[in-house]
Amino acid sequence: MANNKFDAKSFNAEAFKYIVDRVPNLKMNELKKSKALAGNPDIRATFNSQNGTGYARLAMRGLADGDAVNYDGQTDITATSTKTFEQGVVVVGRAKGWVERDFSYDITGGVDFMDNIAQQIAEYKDELDQDTILAVLKGIFSMTGVQNLKFVNGHTTEINTAMTATTLNSAINKACGANKKKFSLVFMHSDVATGLENLNLIERLKYTDAQGIQRDLELGTWNGKLVVVDDDMPVTEGYMDAAAGDEGALKIVANDGTPQAGEIKLSAVTPYAGSKTLAAGDYVVWGTLYTTYVLGNGAISYEDIGVKVPYEMDRNPAKNGGQDTLYIRQRKCFAPFGISYEKTSQVSNSPTDAELQNGTNWSLVHSGESVAANRSYINHKAIPIARIISRG
């Protein structure tokens, strides 16, 4: 390669971008293969036509609805119009820099630095995108309000045990009913995957090598859904609701009481990972909660909006005897189907992960009337996103 030195004079940003884009982004590729991520030409057109914008509202056509009248020759036919819904979408911008002294020699050791660094950058960007997706998922499951909670509660399945053979099918049926056929991807922690593997519930995908021998791939499926195993999935440790006969269960006593064997003071039940208001007489047990996400075709619209300079090099020949800094920048949009980013609490032109996780920034897509009671909301069963909270 002609540009084989990592300094400001020889760095070719276009060549570097080509190599980074060529390196497989494993996690993102699997998401795209599952069709959970889908391109959205409306999003791309909107942001490409509005110079510098970081937020937009897209129109969604309303569905024909309303009750039919009896056609009996004497009843007037009533007519209604469809409502237009709006979905807010936001562009997430991220940037990072790495500085190294004598970078070319110390890091690459004489190896072609372009491929070496590009592969690391590709993996790093994979992690950035996954962090964004997980922040979005946490945010939409943190929504409040009567209509929003229909989605949150209806698309959440909590079980007091580890996953079983029926968990997935029951969860997606609870979320979407007959629309459950849209689900195509399960995103889970390795502990959850190991439990399913021990039950022989995950079937490994296979390939045939050049010698005609069939071999197992690392990827697998569960009930026909592609499984992506990643330890970045949410894990919570704490006290959980239990029944009196559960192994390790502790009975709660009032704070002015004296706990005996198998009991615990109410004030000592912390952190508490359950959902009810605890009282004396309840039972809890210490354990680990795992969150598994199930996504369907087109669950999240995805577009790489792009930046003017995605990769840039800067060399300072004096600092530390000479050092090079590599900068990367990206702007991408991840918009869950049927859920609107309302930008209720966002400080700058790009949301942080914490702001994406904030449930007040999200709402089910609706018709936009100022009076909430007059709004029409998208049917939450049309949204192929679900989560399962299970115990380890």
C-alpha positions in Angstrom: 0.0 0.0 0.0 1.4 3.4 -1.0 0.3 5.2 2.2 2.1 3.0 4.7 3.1 5.6 7.3 0.8 6.9 10.0 1.4 10.6 9.8 -0.3 13.7 8.5 1.6 13.8 5.2 0.9 10.2 4.1 -2.5 9.4 5.7 -5.1 8.9 3.0 -8.5 9.4 4.6 -10.5 8.0 1.6 -8.3 4.9 1.5 -8.7 4.4 5.3 -12.5 4.8 5.1 -12.6 2.2 2.3 -10.7 -0.3 4.4 -12.8 0.3 7.6 -16.0 -0.2 5.6 -14.6 -3.4 4.1 -13.9 -5.0 7.4 -16.9 -7.0 8.6 -18.9 -5.3 11.3 -20.0 -8.6 12.9 -22.8 -7.5 15.3 -24.3 -5.0 12.9 -24.1 -7.4 10.0 -26.1 -10.0 12.0 -28.7 -7.4 12.9 -29.0 -6.5 9.3 -29.2 -10.1 8.2 -32.0 -10.7 10.6 -33.8 -7.7 8.9 -34.4 -6.2 12.4 -32.6 -3.1 11.0 -34.2 -1.7 7.9 -33.2 1.2 5.7 -35.6 4.1 5.6 -35.4 6.3 2.5 -37.7 8.9 4.1 -35.2 9.4 7.0 -32.3 9.6 4.6 -34.0 12.0 2.3 -35.1 14.2 5.1 -31.7 14.6 6.7 -29.9 14.9 3.4 -32.2 17.7 2.3 -32.0 19.7 5.5 -28.5 21.0 5.9 -27.2 20.4 9.4 -30.4 19.2 11.0 -30.2 16.7 13.8 -34.0 16.1 14.4 -37.0 15.7 12.2 -40.6 14.6 12.3 -41.9 12.2 9.6 -45.5 11.8 8.6 -47.0 8.4 8.9 -50.2 7.6 7.1 -53.2 6.8 9.3 -55.1 3.6 9.1 -58.7 3.3 7.9 -60.8 2.7 11.1 -64.2 3.3 12.6 -67.4 1.3 12.9 -69.4 0.4 9.9 -73.2 1.1 9.8 -75.9 -1.4 9.0 -76.6 -1.4 5.3 -80.3 -1.9 5.3 -81.7 0.8 2.9 -82.6 3.2 5.6 -79.5 3.9 7.7 -77.3 6.8 6.6 -73.7 5.9 5.9 -71.3 7.9 8.0 -67.9 8.9 6.7 -64.7 9.6 8.7 -61.3 10.6 7.6 -57.9 9.0 8.4 -55.5 10.8 10.7 -51.9 11.6 10.0 -49.4 10.4 12.6 -46.0 11.9 13.2 -42.8 10.2 14.2 -39.9 12.1 15.7 -36.4 10.8 14.6 -33.0 12.0 15.9 -29.5 11.7 14.6 -26.9 10.4 17.0 -23.5 11.9 16.6 -20.4 10.3 18.1 -16.7 11.1 17.8 -13.4 9.7 19.2 -9.7 10.3 19.0 -6.7 8.2 19.7 -3.2 9.6 20.2 0.0 7.6 20.1 3.7 8.4 20.3 5.6 7.0 17.3 2.4 5.2 16.4 3.5 3.6 13.2 6.4 1.7 14.9 5.1 1.0 18.4 1.6 -0.3 17.4 2.0 -1.9 14.0 5.5 -3.4 14.5 6.1 -3.2 10.9 2.8 -4.7 9.9 0.6 -2.9 7.4 -0.9 -0.3 9.8 -3.9 0.4 7.6 -5.5 -3.0 7.9 -4.4 -3.3 11.6 -6.0 -0.1 12.7 -9.0 -0.3 10.4 -10.1 -3.6 11.9 -9.9 -2.2 15.3 -11.9 0.9 14.3 -14.6 -1.3 12.6 -15.0 -3.2 15.9 -15.1 0.0 17.9 -17.8 1.5 15.7 -19.7 -1.8 16.1 -19.7 -1.2 19.9 -20.8 2.4 19.5 -23.8 1.4 17.4 -24.7 -1.4 19.8 -24.5 1.0 22.7 -26.9 3.3 20.9 -29.4 0.5 20.1 -29.3 -0.7 23.7 -29.9 2.9 24.9 -32.8 3.3 22.6 -34.3 0.0 23.7 -33.9 1.0 27.4 -35.5 4.3 26.7 -38.6 3.0 25.0 -39.2 0.5 27.8 -39.0 3.4 30.3 -41.9 5.3 28.7 -44.7 6.4 31.0 -48.3 7.4 30.4 -51.4 5.3 29.9 -51.0 4.6 26.2 -47.3 4.1 26.3 -47.6 1.7 29.2 -49.7 -0.5 27.0 -46.6 -1.1 25.0 -44.2 -1.3 27.9 -46.3 -3.8 29.9 -47.6 -5.7 26.9 -44.2 -6.2 25.3 -42.5 -7.2 28.6 -42.5 -10.7 29.9 -41.0 -11.3 33.4 -40.4 -14.8 34.7 -39.2 -16.0 38.1 -37.0 -18.7 36.6 -34.5 -19.2 33.9 -35.7 -19.4 30.3 -37.7 -22.4 29.3 -38.7 -24.0 26.0 -42.0 -22.0 25.9 -40.7 -18.6 27.1 -39.9 -17.0 23.7 -43.1 -18.1 22.0 -45.3 -16.9 24.9 -43.4 -13.6 25.1 -43.8 -12.6 21.4 -47.4 -13.8 21.4 -48.1 -11.6 24.4 -46.4 -8.6 22.6 -47.9 -8.9 19.1 -50.4 -11.7 18.9 -50.8 -12.9 15.4 -48.2 -10.4 14.3 -45.5 -12.5 16.2 -44.4 -14.0 12.9 -42.5 -10.8 12.3 -39.9 -11.5 15.0 -36.6 -12.7 13.7 -33.8 -11.9 16.2 -33.1 -12.6 19.9 -30.4 -10.5 21.6 -29.2 -12.2 24.8 -26.5 -12.5 27.4 -24.1 -15.5 27.3 -25.5 -16.8 30.7 -29.0 -17.0 29.2 -27.6 -18.6 26.0 -25.7 -21.2 28.0 -28.8 -22.2 29.9 -30.7 -22.6 26.6 -27.8 -24.6 25.1 -27.9 -26.9 28.1 -31.5 -27.6 27.3 -30.6 -28.2 23.7 -32.9 -25.3 22.7 -30.4 -23.5 20.5 -29.7 -25.0 17.1 -26.4 -24.2 15.6 -26.3 -23.0 12.0 -24.2 -25.2 9.8 -22.0 -24.8 6.8 -20.2 -27.2 4.5 -16.4 -26.7 4.1 -14.3 -27.3 1.0 -13.9 -30.9 1.9 -17.6 -31.5 2.0 -17.7 -31.8 5.8 -20.6 -30.2 7.6 -19.6 -28.0 10.5 -21.4 -26.0 13.2 -21.2 -22.2 13.1 -21.0 -20.1 16.3 -24.4 -18.6 15.4 -27.5 -20.4 16.3 -31.3 -20.1 16.3 -34.0 -20.5 18.9 -37.5 -21.3 17.6 -36.3 -20.2 14.2 -35.1 -16.8 15.5 -31.4 -15.8 15.0 -29.6 -15.6 18.3 -27.0 -12.9 18.9 -25.0 -13.5 22.1 -23.5 -10.5 23.8 -22.5 -9.8 27.4 -23.5 -6.1 27.0 -27.1 -7.1 27.5 -28.6 -5.6 30.7 -27.9 -7.5 33.9 -29.2 -6.5 37.3 -28.3 -8.0 40.7 -30.5 -7.5 43.7 -33.4 -8.8 45.7 -36.4 -10.1 43.8 -39.9 -11.2 44.5 -40.2 -14.8 45.7 -42.6 -17.3 47.1 -42.3 -18.8 50.6 -41.1 -22.2 49.2 -38.5 -20.8 46.8 -34.9 -21.9 47.5 -33.1 -19.1 49.4 -36.3 -17.1 50.0 -36.2 -14.6 52.9 -39.3 -13.4 54.7 -39.4 -9.7 55.2 -40.0 -8.4 58.8 -40.8 -4.8 59.8 -37.8 -2.5 60.5 -38.6 -2.5 64.3 -38.5 -6.3 64.3 -35.7 -8.7 64.9 -34.9 -11.0 61.9 -34.6 -14.7 62.7 -33.0 -17.3 60.4 -34.5 -17.0 56.9 -35.7 -13.5 57.5 -34.6 -10.0 56.6 -35.5 -6.4 57.7 -37.5 -4.4 55.2 -34.9 -1.7 55.1 -32.2 -4.2 54.2 -33.9 -5.3 51.0 -31.7 -3.2 48.7 -31.2 -3.1 45.9 -34.7 -4.3 45.0 -35.2 -5.4 41.4 -38.9 -6.2 41.7 -41.9 -4.0 40.8 -44.2 -3.9 43.9 -44.2 -2.0 47.1 -42.7 -4.4 49.7 -44.1 -4.9 53.1 -43.6 -7.2 56.1 -44.7 -10.7 55.2 -43.5 -10.6 51.7 -40.7 -12.9 50.5 -37.6 -12.0 48.4 -34.6 -13.8 47.2 -31.2 -12.5 46.0 -30.4 -13.2 42.4 -29.6 -11.9 38.9 -32.0 -10.6 36.3 -31.2 -10.8 32.6 -32.9 -8.7 29.9 -33.3 -10.4 26.5 -34.5 -8.3 23.6 -36.5 -9.8 20.7 -36.7 -7.8 17.5 -38.7 -8.3 14.3 -38.3 -7.4 10.7 -38.1 -3.6 10.4 -38.2 -3.1 14.2 -35.6 -0.3 13.9 -35.1 2.0 11.0 -31.4 2.6 10.4 -29.6 5.1 8.3 -25.9 6.2 8.3 -26.4 10.0 7.7 -22.7 10.6 7.3 -20.3 13.4 8.2 -18.1 15.7 6.2 -14.8 14.2 7.5 -15.3 10.7 9.0 -11.6 10.1 9.5 -8.8 12.6 10.0 -5.2 12.6 11.0 -3.2 15.2 12.9 0.5 15.2 13.6 2.3 17.2 16.3 6.0 16.8 15.7 7.0 18.6 18.9 4.6 17.0 21.5 6.3 14.1 23.3 9.0 14.1 20.6 6.4 13.5 17.9 2.9 12.0 18.1 0.0 11.3 15.8 -3.8 11.6 16.6 -6.5 9.7 14.6 -10.0 11.2 14.8 -13.3 9.5 13.8 -16.7 10.9 13.5 -20.1 9.5 12.7 -23.8 10.5 12.6 -26.4 7.7 12.5 -30.1 7.4 13.0 -31.8 4.5 14.8 -35.6 4.9 14.9 -37.8 2.2 16.4 -40.9 1.5 14.3 -44.1 3.1 15.7 -42.3 5.0 18.5 -41.4 8.6 18.3 -38.4 10.4 19.8 -40.0 13.6 21.3 -36.8 15.4 22.2 -38.4 16.4 25.5 -35.1 16.4 27.4 -32.1 16.9 25.2 -29.4 19.5 25.8 -27.4 19.6 22.6 -27.9 18.7 18.9 -27.1 15.1 19.5 -28.6 13.0 22.3 -26.3 11.3 24.8 -26.8 7.6 25.7 -28.4 8.8 29.0 -30.8 11.0 27.1 -31.7 8.1 24.8 -32.4 6.0 27.9 -34.7 8.6 29.3 -38.3 7.4 28.9 -39.7 11.0 28.8 -38.0 11.4 25.4 -40.1 8.7 23.8 -43.8 8.1 23.0 -45.9 5.8 20.9 -46.6 7.5 17.5 -49.9 9.4 17.7 -52.0 11.9 15.7 -50.7 14.9 17.6 -53.9 16.6 19.0 -53.1 19.0 21.8 -55.6 17.2 24.1 -54.3 13.7 24.8 -57.8 12.2 25.1 -58.4 13.2 21.4 -55.3 11.4 20.1 -55.3 8.2 18.1 -52.3 6.0 18.8 -50.6 3.3 16.7 -51.6 -0.2 17.7 -48.8 -1.3 19.9 -49.2 -4.9 18.6 -47.8 -3.6 15.3 -44.4 -2.9 16.9 -42.2 -6.0 16.7 -40.1 -5.3 19.8 -40.3 -7.3 23.0 -38.2 -8.0 26.0 -37.9 -10.9 28.4 -36.6 -10.5 32.0 -35.5 -13.8 33.4 -33.6 -15.0 36.4 -30.2 -16.6 36.4 
